[in-house]
Amino acid sequence: MTVTAFTPQALILTESAKSKATTLKEGDKLLRVYVHGGGCSGFQYGFSIEEKQEDDTIIDNLVLVDSLSYGYVVGSTLDYKEDIMGSTFQLTNPNAVGTCGCGVSFTV
């Protein structure tokens, strides 16, 4: 019997997220997804357009995730939504044990 280690994908991008991230590419700059302290649940997601740093993981040649944020978002799905209220990237994180009503803040 062969045992294979399972390594979850760092971040799963929906087609909508891939499409929007493609339009946001600026030369060497890509969409960055990161986690920082704050929000009503302890941690918040952030998004920016930046150049790759040494400790970054690149997802589908479109999205950067730094080494600190990686552990918080591993296995998450990144989506991009547009509706009458506006447009936003949205993370669905299976590691979060609690989230706030707006979906930006979470606890692990």
C-alpha positions as CSV (number, residue, x, y, z in Angstrom):
1,M,0.0,0.0,0.0
2,T,1.3,3.5,-0.9
3,V,0.5,6.4,1.4
4,T,0.5,9.8,-0.2
5,A,0.7,13.0,1.9
6,F,-2.1,15.4,1.2
7,T,-1.1,19.1,0.9
8,P,-4.1,21.3,0.6
9,Q,-4.0,24.0,-2.1
10,A,-3.1,27.3,-0.6
11,L,-6.0,29.2,-2.1
12,I,-8.7,28.0,-4.6
13,L,-9.6,30.7,-7.1
14,T,-13.1,30.8,-8.6
15,E,-13.4,31.7,-12.3
16,S,-14.7,35.1,-11.3
17,A,-11.7,35.7,-9.0
18,K,-9.3,34.6,-11.7
19,S,-10.9,37.0,-14.2
20,K,-10.8,40.0,-11.9
21,A,-7.2,39.2,-10.7
22,T,-6.2,39.1,-14.3
23,T,-7.5,42.6,-14.9
24,L,-5.7,43.9,-11.8
25,K,-2.3,42.7,-12.9
26,E,0.1,45.6,-13.5
27,G,3.4,44.5,-14.9
28,D,5.1,42.6,-12.1
29,K,2.3,43.5,-9.6
30,L,-0.3,40.9,-8.6
31,L,-3.3,40.8,-6.3
32,R,-2.1,40.1,-2.7
33,V,-4.3,38.4,-0.2
34,Y,-3.2,38.8,3.4
35,V,-4.4,38.4,7.0
36,H,-3.8,41.0,9.7
37,G,-5.0,41.6,13.3
38,G,-8.2,43.6,13.8
39,G,-11.9,43.5,13.1
40,C,-14.6,42.4,15.5
41,S,-13.5,38.7,15.4
42,G,-9.7,39.1,15.8
43,F,-8.3,38.8,12.3
44,Q,-9.2,40.5,9.0
45,Y,-8.5,39.8,5.3
46,G,-6.8,42.4,3.2
47,F,-6.3,42.8,-0.5
48,S,-3.7,45.0,-2.3
49,I,-1.8,45.1,-5.6
50,E,2.0,44.5,-5.0
51,E,5.1,43.0,-6.3
52,K,6.2,39.5,-5.2
53,Q,8.3,39.3,-2.0
54,E,10.8,36.6,-1.2
55,D,8.5,34.7,1.1
56,D,5.4,34.8,-1.1
57,T,3.5,31.9,-2.6
58,I,2.1,32.6,-6.0
59,I,-1.3,31.1,-6.8
60,D,-2.2,30.5,-10.5
61,N,0.3,33.3,-11.5
62,L,-2.4,35.8,-10.3
63,V,-2.4,36.0,-6.5
64,L,0.3,36.5,-3.8
65,V,0.1,35.1,-0.3
66,D,2.8,35.9,2.2
67,S,4.2,33.2,4.5
68,L,2.5,34.5,7.6
69,S,-1.0,34.7,6.0
70,Y,-0.6,31.3,4.2
71,G,-1.4,29.3,7.3
72,Y,-4.6,31.3,7.9
73,V,-6.0,31.0,4.3
74,V,-4.8,27.5,3.3
75,G,-7.7,25.6,1.8
76,S,-9.8,28.8,1.4
77,T,-11.7,29.8,-1.7
78,L,-11.3,33.3,-3.1
79,D,-14.3,34.6,-5.1
80,Y,-15.1,37.9,-6.7
81,K,-18.7,39.2,-6.4
82,E,-20.5,42.1,-8.1
83,D,-24.0,43.1,-7.1
84,I,-26.1,46.1,-6.6
85,M,-24.2,46.9,-3.3
86,G,-20.9,47.0,-5.1
87,S,-18.0,44.6,-5.8
88,T,-15.6,42.7,-3.6
89,F,-13.3,39.8,-3.2
90,Q,-14.7,37.3,-0.7
91,L,-12.9,34.5,1.1
92,T,-14.6,31.3,2.3
93,N,-12.3,29.9,4.9
94,P,-12.9,26.4,6.2
95,N,-10.3,27.1,9.1
96,A,-12.4,29.9,10.6
97,V,-14.4,28.9,13.6
98,G,-16.2,32.2,13.7
99,T,-16.9,35.2,11.4
100,C,-18.5,38.5,11.7
101,G,-21.6,39.6,9.7
102,C,-19.7,41.4,7.0
103,G,-17.5,38.4,6.3
104,V,-14.2,40.3,6.5
105,S,-13.3,39.4,10.1
106,F,-12.7,35.9,11.5
107,T,-11.4,33.8,14.3
108,V,-9.4,30.5,14.1
